[in-house]
Amino acid sequence: MQDYVFLDNEIWFPHYNYADNNGLLAIGGDLSLERLVLAYDNGIFPWYEEGQPILWWSPDPRFVLFPENFHLTKKQEKTIAKSNFHITENMCFPQVIHYCSSVKRKTQDDENATWITNAIEQAYCMLNQHGIAHSIEVWHNSKPDTSTIISQNFHNQQYYLVGGLYGVLTKNIFCGESMFNLMPEASRCALKYLVDKILHHNSIKLIDCQIESPHFLRMGASFITRQEYLTILHQ
């Protein structure tokens, strides 16, 4: 039987070799700035549901997207090119993470099911305030069909928040946490913007997708070993 490590108020994590076959490394602790920074600096991330203790993960293999391998279908590229999206960075991080927690996905049966708890929202907003977590927002001048409307003026015209993503930026890796979509291809547009920026600046080596999904497999994501991931992280 697996002996799990239970964390207290001391800021530390066990060696990744303590993770079980699913990647669960430790249980408990808190979502303080210091602990989250230590976690991401060592390839660890929190993922748990409301009512559970905090679960910390270091999976092997890792599901990642190398920017040079990213691709969209011709139809997706054409839709994005014609959509007249306006893109911003870190303009409304709290709204992006809230949408990520509340917008129901096609594969989601329970509309209330999300790993982005209130505590997670507050913790990552804190990371954003310290320049560690970042958001990309996608805006459109067509009003989305949603009860909560976020709008801004661009080019003397009203635009509405229709998609976006957020994640944690480490030295060599962007850890993608979640994305949302209120208009076709809006979240892919945010991801494309992120990939193009990474390729242009040539400083981030990969995007950590964390959890395997067919959605990202179709866009070029793949698996690498945990050791390969940590080598890139610590270069």
Backbone hydrogen bonds, N-H to C=O, Kabsch-Sander energy under -0.5 kcal/mol:
donor,donor_aa,acceptor,acceptor_aa,energy
4,Y,2,Q,-0.8
5,V,25,L,-0.6
6,F,4,Y,-0.5
7,L,5,V,-0.5
7,L,27,I,-3.1
12,W,10,E,-1.1
18,Y,15,H,-2.3
19,A,16,Y,-1.8
20,D,24,L,-2.2
23,G,20,D,-1.6
25,L,56,W,-3.2
26,A,56,W,-1.3
27,I,5,V,-2.6
28,G,54,I,-3.1
29,G,7,L,-1.1
36,L,32,S,-2.5
37,V,33,L,-2.4
38,L,34,E,-2.1
39,A,35,R,-2.5
40,Y,36,L,-2.5
41,D,37,V,-2.1
42,N,38,L,-0.6
42,N,39,A,-1.5
43,G,40,Y,-1.2
44,I,39,A,-2.8
45,F,57,W,-1.7
47,W,55,L,-2.3
50,E,114,T,-0.6
52,Q,49,E,-2.3
56,W,26,A,-2.7
57,W,45,F,-2.8
58,S,23,G,-3.3
62,R,224,I,-3.5
64,V,62,R,-0.7
64,V,222,S,-2.9
65,L,207,I,-2.9
69,N,66,F,-2.4
70,F,66,F,-0.5
70,F,67,P,-1.2
71,H,219,M,-1.6
77,E,73,T,-2.7
78,K,74,K,-2.4
79,T,75,K,-2.4
80,I,76,Q,-2.4
81,A,77,E,-2.4
82,K,78,K,-1.7
83,S,79,T,-0.8
83,S,80,I,-0.7
86,H,139,W,-2.3
88,T,137,E,-2.1
90,N,135,S,-2.3
96,V,92,C,-2.0
97,I,93,F,-2.4
98,H,94,P,-1.7
99,Y,95,Q,-2.5
100,C,96,V,-2.5
101,S,97,I,-1.4
102,S,98,H,-1.5
103,V,99,Y,-2.9
104,K,102,S,-0.5
108,Q,105,R,-1.9
109,D,107,T,-0.6
111,E,109,D,-0.7
113,A,110,D,-1.8
114,T,112,N,-0.5
117,T,115,W,-1.6
121,E,117,T,-2.5
122,Q,118,N,-2.4
123,A,119,A,-2.3
124,Y,120,I,-2.6
125,C,121,E,-2.0
126,M,122,Q,-1.7
127,L,123,A,-1.8
128,N,124,Y,-2.2
129,Q,125,C,-2.1
130,H,126,M,-1.1
131,G,128,N,-1.8
132,I,127,L,-3.0
133,A,127,L,-0.7
134,H,167,G,-2.9
136,I,165,L,-2.5
137,E,88,T,-2.5
138,V,163,G,-2.9
139,W,86,H,-3.1
140,H,160,Y,-2.1
146,T,144,P,-1.7
149,I,147,S,-0.6
150,I,148,T,-0.5
151,S,149,I,-0.5
152,Q,159,Y,-2.2
154,F,152,Q,-0.6
154,F,157,Q,-2.6
157,Q,154,F,-1.2
159,Y,152,Q,-3.2
160,Y,140,H,-3.3
161,L,150,I,-2.7
162,V,138,V,-2.8
162,V,160,Y,-0.5
163,G,138,V,-1.3
164,G,180,F,-1.7
165,L,136,I,-1.8
166,Y,178,S,-2.0
167,G,134,H,-2.1
168,V,175,C,-2.1
169,L,132,I,-2.8
170,T,168,V,-0.6
170,T,173,I,-2.9
174,F,206,L,-2.1
175,C,168,V,-3.3
175,C,173,I,-0.7
176,G,174,F,-1.0
176,G,208,D,-1.6
177,E,166,Y,-2.2
178,S,166,Y,-1.4
180,F,164,G,-2.4
182,L,162,V,-3.6
183,M,162,V,-0.7
186,A,183,M,-2.3
189,C,185,E,-2.1
190,A,186,A,-1.7
191,L,187,S,-2.2
192,K,188,R,-3.0
193,Y,189,C,-2.3
194,L,190,A,-2.1
195,V,191,L,-2.8
196,D,192,K,-2.8
197,K,193,Y,-2.2
198,I,194,L,-2.5
199,L,195,V,-2.8
200,H,196,D,-2.0
201,H,197,K,-2.4
202,N,198,I,-2.6
205,K,172,N,-3.1
206,L,172,N,-1.0
207,I,65,L,-2.7
208,D,174,F,-2.5
208,D,206,L,-0.5
209,C,63,F,-1.8
209,C,207,I,-0.7
210,Q,63,F,-1.0
211,I,209,C,-3.0
217,L,213,S,-2.0
218,R,214,P,-2.3
220,G,217,L,-1.4
221,A,216,F,-2.5
222,S,64,V,-3.0
224,I,62,R,-2.3
229,Y,225,T,-2.3
230,L,226,R,-2.7
231,T,227,Q,-2.2
232,I,228,E,-2.1
233,L,229,Y,-2.6
234,H,230,L,-2.2
235,Q,232,I,-1.0
